[in-house]
Amino acid sequence: MPTTRWIILAAATCGILVLGVWVALRNHTNSSATRIAAILPLTGPGASFGESSRNALLLAADEINGTANKGPRIDLVIEDGMTDPKSSVTAFNRLYDTKGIRHFITTVSSVSLALAPLADQKKSLLFANASHPLVTDNHQFVLRYSNTAPDEARVLVDFVAQHSPVWHRVYVIAVNDDYGRAYAQELSTRIGGHPEISIVGTEFYDRAATDFRTVTTKALSGTPDVVLLVGFGRSMGLCLRQLREIGYAGPFVASLGFVLTPDAVTAADEAVRGGYVLNFSFVSEAGARAFRDKYRARYGADPTPNAVIDYGTLHLLADGIRAVGNDPALLSSHIRALQQTHLPTGDVTISPQGDILAPVSVAAVPSTGTISLWGD
């Protein structure tokens, strides 16, 4: 009988040890998840595309974590940056200091420019969806997947220059932030290369504005052949509508704001007729449209273009972590060295500076007055 008791005791002890090892291994696996923080504009002027980005990142995280035998999990943390640089910096520092997060995703040029020096200082990887030309300039730890102001301006000015009859007199109305000022400067530089075209005036408006009488009156007094409108959100649409209301009946060519932020289209209403808007070229890619279908099935609505970009960004980061681990410096170098890679939304090219360009093209607003990213 003693022998039997010893056998039972030994078996029970082994069972406890096995259970302890299993729990330890499970905890180790959970702790190996890479924490990635997304600082998004969930409130403020950029809220309409911040929500879509959040949804896309959650969808991507579920796909990544549901992939069997492919390495570490992603622990996604989402914070509201309020479309505000100061609030976003506060969120970055809090997440870095209290949660030990070293990998970040963000959007909006003003926010990205504020966070970029912090990323280098704290040796944390920052992936920005922002179009300001200086977002990745001389930043080791900053990468970008986005349209860019220089490329947008090039496409827009080429369209104006090739229009027949020629639009000689151009008026620029731009949002008064880092993105808008950089964009206006790019337009000025590129139009300077076309002697048949001249900018007859430039006005800036606050992104939270609702009254555009001063801006629109000055634009109308410049008797432009075409207005170039730069911005996003409700203020962009209101500006165009009030420009029409005071008597401007000519054409406009708008930046990506009307496809980035649906509230811009809603605010503009009938004023969008007779205009042209920039749109993303990736809408024709099979991978991007497959993502749209998955997004629709989960959320019951179409994704905004920044959602397509941020979905691809998280997959790119996950692939990089599987390849080289989650050290921010190694991960940044690895992604830059790829030059080209395949994302679920399509193939992309990566510059040595860490930029992935999302190309754009100009499309006429349909006679129905509807503006759709996906064209359907």
Protein Blocks (a to p, Z undefined) as FASTA:
>chain_A
ZZmmmmmmmmmmmmmmmmmmmmmmmmmmmmmpccddddddfecjklmmmmmmmmmmmmmm
mmmmmpghibjadddddddehlpaklmmmmmmmmmmmnopabdcdehjklmmmmmmmmmm
nopacddddfbfklmgopakbccddddfklmmmmmmmmmmmpccddfbacddddddfklm
mmmmmmmmmmmmmmkbccfbdcdddfkbcbfklmmmmmmmnopabdcdededjklmmmmm
mmmmnopabdcdddfklmmpmmlmmmnmmmlgoiacdddfklmpmklmmmmmmmmmmnop
acdfklmmmmmmmmmmmmmmmmnojafklmmmmmmmnopacdfkbccdddfkopacdddd
dddddfkopacfklZZ
